[in-house]
Each structure stands twice: as structure tokens, then as C-alpha cells.
Amino acid sequence: MPDMQVLPPDQLPLADARARGGHWVRAARPVVSPLAAGGFSGSPLFRVEAGGATYVLKAFPPGTTPGRVAFVHAAVGHIRSQGVGEVPAVRPTLAGETCVEDERGLSWELQDFVPGESTPHPTADQAAAALAVLARLHLAAATLPENPPDRGPSPGIARRIEQARGMLSRPWGRLEASATSDKVLAARLAGFRERASAVVESGLAADVVAAVAALEPVVLSRQTVLRDLWAPHVLFAAATSTRVMGVVDCHAMGIDTPATDVARLLGSWAEEVGFESGGAWEAGLAAYEQIRPLPPAARRL
């Protein structure tokens, strides 16, 4: 993935990563390179080259249970079986498993490497192409036999409402200093806290928090969705291409309203696409709804 940068091999020794890869590939010494990816999970990520093929070796976040890993891998397999090849395949180990657990309890997987580029500045045609793939993905995920669609409040929205209400009752400016013993980290956290407090308690940010806190969760259609779909996770064949090569990183997959994926992706483009400028935002929504119409309540969200 060209938009990823190579990291110094300090987050996990490369020898350990090669040992992990050995569960999947027969090459005596696969070429392994650390990769950097956006997000907050901190999951180790490596590029593996062996036997003329390229893969991505990745750990699930710490604390991920075997059942959770099995759910994600089953969902990925099902979605691909329904013709959504843009989701990269999870490769079985030489022993036939889809993951390997290391001595620290981390679960590792090997996926096909997706060549492509993400963009924070999509054209209208790129947005339409990406949202069309997402609509197909949602239709496929809705047929998962283990998790049929149901109706209820969105867990993600309910969590945000609870967080907003907590911010109103306990403003960020009154948060205690971090309990960490690392003085450098504590100083950085204090700076972030002060900046966040100033943003949240002034102008539009305060209005947004109050508006979210005043919401009541509504009943919606729910199913298996990605829950963490944003601009870097959609890879195009080139920066200006409308061909979607892959939709990557399914580790956050779970039950919620499909509107959460639509909003997360469009929102990650919002600075350039905007709510008012039309263009790519509306083109993306139109392309999605040509394949999978959004109920009025979901579109309002």
C-alpha cells in the first residue's frame, strides 16, 4: 500500500514477525517489512513477501477473544463468497487455521496485500465508486446466517449520546491530571486535555456536544457492518482512479446500523467534500442508494 510508510523495526522484532509468517508460508526466510497504518488500535502490521506473493501480517488488538476473531474471519469469508472481492482474503495457515496466537495472547492473521492508494480528496466519481462497493458489502453482510438483521438502537450512537452527556456533566476542563508516572507522557496528555477542553467548551463544538446529548436513540435496522470505515481504508488503483482495489481492515466489524459506515466514510472526506458543497458527498450517497436504499431515519443520521 503506497500510502503506508516503513517503520523502524522496534514495535516487534522482525525475527518474531518472520516466525509468525512461518505459520503460513513455506519460504525459509520470507521478506518482512514493518508497516505504519492510521488509527488507534496500535496493532502491529507487517508486509510479507514469499513465493512471489505479497501479504499483510497483522495482529488483532490486545484482548481480542478467539470468538471475536472467528466472527470477523467468518464474516469476511461470507462477504467474499457473495462476490465482494474488494475485501481482502484471510489466508489459512499451513495447519488450516485462520489465526495464530502468540505467547502474549495476540491473535495474528495473514491477508492478501492490496495494491492501491487512499485519498482524502476524492472526486465525485471516486466517492460514488467507493459507496457502491460499500452498498454491495452491506447487502452481502446482511445474509450472514449467524447474524441476521434485526431492529434496535444503534450501539454506536447510544455510546456517543452517553459520552456527550458525560462531557456536559463533567467538563473536560475539570478532568484530573493523568495518573501515569511517565512525566513526559503526563505533560503531553495535559497539553492535549487543555486544548480539547478549549475546543469543546467554545463555539460550535459546545453546541454539537449539547445537541448529541439531547438525542434519544431511535430504532433502526441493524446488521453486521465494518464500524471503522474511513478514507485510508478505501484503496483505489491510483490517486485519480475510480477503480476500488480494496476495502481493508475489518477488525472493528460488529452489529450496528449500516448508516454508521456511510457516515464514517463520508465524514472522513468532509473537509473537502462538505455537507453543503454537494459534489462527491451527494454522488456517494446516490451511488449507495442505487444499490441499497437508505430508510429516511438512517439517511437523517
N, C-alpha and C positions, 0 to 999 in steps of 0.2 A: 504494500500500500504506500504509494509515493509520499503521502502527507504525513507518514509516521517517521520519526527520527530515531536513529540508533542511539541507544543509551550506553553509558559506561556499564560494564557487567558487574554492578555492585548490589543490585537488588536480589540477585540469586546467582551463585556461581555458575558459569557456563557449563562446567563439568556436570553439575547437578541437572541442568536443563538437558544436556545430551543424554544423561541416564534416563530421564523421563521419556525423551523421544525414542529411546531404545525399546520401549514397550510397543511402539507402533511400527518402526521401520527397522529393516534388517541391516542397513548400512552400518559398518563397524564404527564409523565416525561421521555422523551427519553434520552438516554445516549449520551452526546455531548462532543467531544474532538477536540480542535483546531489542525489543520494540517499545516505543513510548506510545501511549494512547490517552485520549482525553477521558474525563470522567473522574469519579471519586472513589471507586472501589479499591484501587491500589492493587489490583490483581496482576501478578507477573505475566508477561506476554513476550513470546519469542517467535521468531521466524525460523523455520526448519526446512532445510533443503536436503533431499536424499532421493537417490534413484531417479533423478531427472524431474522430480515433482517438488512443489513448494507447499508448505503447510504453515499453520499458525498453532503454536502450543500455548495454551492459556490455562490458568488456574481460576477456579471459581473463588468468590470472596471467602475469607475465613469464616468458619461457622456454617457453611452451606452443608446441609444434610445429604446423605446418599439419596433419600427420597426426592429431594428437590432437584438434584442432578438428573435423576431418572425422568422426572416430569419434563424438564427442559429438553432433554435429548429425545424423548418420545414425541414431544410437540414438534420439534424441528424435523424429525423424520416424517411425521404425518404431513406437515405442511409441504415438504418437498415432494412427497408422494402424490400430492394434489396438483403438482405442476408448477409450484413456485420455486423454481431453481435458483432464484436470486438469493435465497437463504443458503449459506454455505453448508456443505455436508459435514457431519460429525463422523470421523473415521474410527472404526473399531480397532482395538489393539490386536496384537498377534494372537492373544488368548480369546478374542471375541468380545471383550468388554468395551464399553464406550468411554470409560474414565479410569484413571489410576489415582489412588490415594497415597500421598507421601507420608513420611514419618511425622510431619507436623499436622497431619489431618487435612491438608489441602487436596481438593479433587481436581485433577488435571484432565483436559480434553485436547484432542488434535482435530483441527478443522482444515478444510481446503483453504488455501490462500486465495484471496480475491484481489486481482489486479484492478486498480481503479483509483479515482480521485474523488474526494468530497469537495464541496464548495459551500461557503457561507453566503454566496451571492448567486443563487440560481436564477436562470431565466424563467419566463413563464412556461416554456416548453419543458424545461428540466423539472420544474415543480410538478407539472402535470404528469410527467413520466414517473416520478417518484411516488406520487399519491396513487397512481393507477396500480403500481406494484403493491402498495400498502393495502389497497382495497381487495386485491386478489388474495393477499396474505390473510386478511381478516376473514374472507369467505372460507378459505381453507381451514383456518384455525377453529372456525365455528362448527366444523364437522368432527372435531376431536371426540371420540366416543367416551373417553374418561371424563371430559369436562364439557358437557353440553351447555349451550347458552341458557342463562336464567335472567331473572329480573331482580333488581335491588339497588340500593345506593352505591355509588362509585366509592370504593375504598380509598382511592387516591384523593378524591375531592373531600371526603369526610375527614381524612387526615389533615388536609390543608385548612379546612374550617377550624378544626381543633387547634392547629398551630397558630392561626391568626387570632383566635380568641385568647390563647395563652400570651401572645405578644401584647395584646391590649391590657390584659390583667397584670402583666409583669413586664413592663417596657425594657427593651434591651439595655437602656442606659443604666438600669439598676442591677444588671447581672453581676454576680460576684466574679472576682478575678479567678483565672484558671488555677486549678489545684496542682497543675504539673510542676515538677521540681526542676524542669529544664528552663532556666532563666531566659534563654534566647527565645525559645518557643513561647513562653509566657508573655514576653514583650510583644512578639508578633501578634499573638492572639488578642492582647489588649488593644493594639492598634486597629485590628480588624473589627473588634467589638465597638470601638468608638466610632469608626467610620460607618458601620452598619446602623448603629443607633441614630446617627445624624441623618442618614438617608431615610430610615423607616419613620422617624418621628417628624419629618418635614414634608410639606408639599404633597405631591401626588402619591408617594409611597404610603403615607399615613392614610390617605383616602382609600387606597387599594386594600390595605390590611383591614380597615373598618368594613369595607364592602364585603370582603370574603368572610369576615367574622359574622356578618349579619345573615349569611346564606343558611338555608336548610337543605340538607341532601335530598335530591329527588330520585324517584325510582326510574331506573333506566335498564335497557338491555345490556347484559354483561356476558363476557366470554373470555377466552384466552387471548391476550394481547401482549405486545412487546414491553410496554410501560417505560422504556428508556430509549425512545427513538428520537434522535436529534441529528443535526446536519452531518457531523463526522461519521455517522453510522450508515449513511447512504452514499455508495460509491458509484460514480459514473465512469464510463470508458475513458473519458478525458475531461478536462476542466470545462470545455464548451460542448461536450457531447450530451445528447438526450438519452443515450443507452444506459440503463441502470445495470451495473455489473453485479452489485450485491447489496443486501441489507444485512449488516453484521451486528454481532453482539446481542444474543438472545438471553443472556443470563438473568435479566430482570423480569423475564416473562412471567405473567400471572393473570389472575382474573380481574377484569375491570371493564369499563366501557370502552369500545373502540375509539370514541371521541378523544380519549386521553392520548392515543398515539398521534392522531391527526393534529391535535393542538400542540403537542410537544414538538413535532417536526416543523409545523408552520411557525411556531413561536421561536424556534431556533434560527429561523430566517427573518424574524420580524423586523430587525433593524433595517434591512434593505427592502424587504417585501412590503411590510407595513400593513396595518389594518385599513388604512384609508387610500393607499395608492393603487388598490386593485391589482392588476397585472398578475404576478406569479401566485399571490395568495388565492385569488379567485379562480385562477386557472387550475391550481392544485385541487381546490375543493370541487370544482366542476368535474375534473377528471375522476376523482374519487367517487362522486355520486353517480357518474355514468355507470359505474360497475356495482357500487354498493350504496344506495341512497341512505342518507342520514335522517333519522326521525327529527322532527322540529326541536325536541328537547335537547338532543345530542348536538344539533347544529348550534343552538344557542350557547351551549357550553364551549 
